[in-house]
Amino acid sequence: MTASDPKADLLRYLQDARDALLWKLEGLSEYDVRRPLTPTGTNLLGLVKHTAGVELGYFGDTFGRPYFGENPPPWWYTQDAEPNADMWATPDESREDIAGLYRRAWEHANGTIAALPLDAIGRVPWWPEERRETTLHHILVRVIADTSRHAGHADVVRELIDGSVGLTQGKDSMPPGDRAMWEAHRQRLEEAAREADQAV
């Protein structure tokens, strides 16, 4: 067994989740990447915008490496932004702008990860004072979990839009089956759910 590099392992899982999230935008109209598909408004482009902000904050501000520097951050990144401002795209925020910001956030985050040891201490400005100090290792695990969670949201939202499923391009991680097989499978689950409900 080859020795592994813990930082490289963590970064690989983070990058996998990043790639999966962006891939879910491909081939969709402007309407479909923006439209809310849950009662709380979950939408694909909003998930990407949110995760860009997560990386900029956790790997930038936390470790004294603010991405925006002297430049004013966008309206949705400020502390006085309206609730959920980072979870949707306004008509004048293009898909290219948001995806581009997310890629630049990766580069900035990767620079922080490369420059610091896993036990480097940072301070999360928006956490309660008594627990603001944390390590790069903790932040990496937290952001991997958050990004993976949102990639899972994107999986479901994309399937609701056009039926597309899969982990990444060229690797769907799904059992083989055509549309008829999946319809039969879904119907079987529906019947099992009704039967269980009636048995209670």
N, C-alpha and C positions, 0 to 999 in steps of 0.2 A: 504494500500500500504506500502510495506517495504521500509525503507530508503536504498538508494543505496550508494555505495562507488565509487566516481567518478574515482579514480585511477584504481580500480578493473574493472569498466565498460570499460574503455579505453583499459586496458590490455587484456580483453576478446575479444574485436573486433580485436585487433592486432593479438592475437593468432589464431583467426579464419582465418584471411587472410594468416598468415604464413602456417597453416596446409593445406589450400586450394592450395597454391602455390606448396608445396612439393608433395602433393598428385598427381598433374598432371604429375609427373615423373614416377609414378608407372606403371609397366608392359610394358614399352617401351624399345626398343633397344638403344644401345649407339648412333647409327646414329640418331634415331628419337628424342632423347632428345637434340641433338646438332644442327640438321639441321635448316638452316634459312628458315622461311616460309613467310617472308614479304620482300619487296624491301630493307628495312633498316636492315635486318638480324635478326629480332626477333626470338629467340629460347628459349626453355624451360629451359635448364641448365644455359644459360646466365642470364635469369630473376632471377633465384635463386642466382647465384653468385653476381649479382648486388644488390639484396636486403640484402644479407649478408654484403656487404660493406656499404650499407646505415645504417644498424643497428650499425655496429662497429664504424662508424664515428659519427653518431648523438648521440648515447647513451654512447660512449666511449670517443672519442677525445673532444667532446663538453663539457663534464662535468669533464675533467681532469682525466679520467679513461681509458687511452688508452689500448686496448685489447692486443696489441703486446708488450707493455712494452719495455724492452731492446732488444727484438728479432726483427730482421728486418721483416717488413711486406712483403707479397707476391708482386711480381713485379707489378701486376695490381692495387694494393692499393696505390701506391706511386703517388705523385703529378706530376711526370714527365713521367708517363705511357702514352702509345699511346692512342689516342681518342678511346673510347668504349672498352677499355681493359677489363672492368668488365662485358661486355655484351655477352661474349662468352667463351667457354672452349677450351683450347688447347688440343691436343690429349693426353698429359701426365697428364692432370688434370682429375682425375676420378670423376664420379658421386658421389661416396661415400665421396671423399675428400670435394667436394663442398657442398653437403648436410650436411655433418658433421660440416663444418665450419659454415654453416647457423644455425644449432642447437646450436653450441657453442656461436654464436653471440646472439641468443635469451637469453641464460643463462646470458651472460654478460650484455645485455640490461635489463633483468629482475632484475638483481642485482642493477643496477643504479636506476631503477624505484622504487624498494623497499626501497633503502637507502635514497632517496631524496623526499622532498615534491614537489607537483606540481608547486609551485611558485619558486622553486630553479632556480637560474640563471646559465646559461652556455654560452659559447662563441663558435660560429661555425667558425672555422678557415678559411673556404673557402668562407664565405659570405663577402660582402663588409664591410669594417671597421665600417661604420656608423650604421649598423644594426646587427652586430655580436652577441650582447647580446640578449638572449631570455630565455624563461622559459622551464622547463621540460614539462609542459602542452602543450605548443606550439609545441615542438618537438614530443611529443606523437601523437598529432593530425596530424602533417605533415607526420610522418612515417606510421601511419594507412592509410592515404590517398594514399601515394606512394605504399605501399604494396598491398592495395586493387586494385589499378589501374593495377599493374603488375599481380595480380592474375586474373584479367579480361583479360589481354593479354594472359595469360596462358590458360584460358578457350577457347579462340578462336583458339590458336595455336594447342591445343590438339584436338579440334574438327576437324581441318583441317587434322591432322595426321591420326586419326582412328575413328572419329565420336563420341568419348566419350564426354559426357557432364555432368555437375552437379557441384553443389556447394562444397560438401564434400562427402567423402565416406559414402554411405548409406543414403544420403540426397541430391538428385539431384535437388530439387526445380523446376522440369520441369513438365508441364502438361502431363498426360498419353497419350501414342500414340505409335504405331509401326512405323517401317521404312516407310511403304507405306503412313501412315498418314502424316509424316513429309515431304516426297517427294511431296505429294499433297499440303501441306501448302506452301512449298517453291515455287512450281510452281504458286500457286495463287498469292504470293507476286511478283514473276517475271512478271506475266501478269499485275498486278496492276501498277507496276513501268513503264512498257512499255506503258500502256494506259495513264498514267499521263504524260509521256514524249511526247507522240504524241499529247496530248491536248494543249501543250504549243505553 
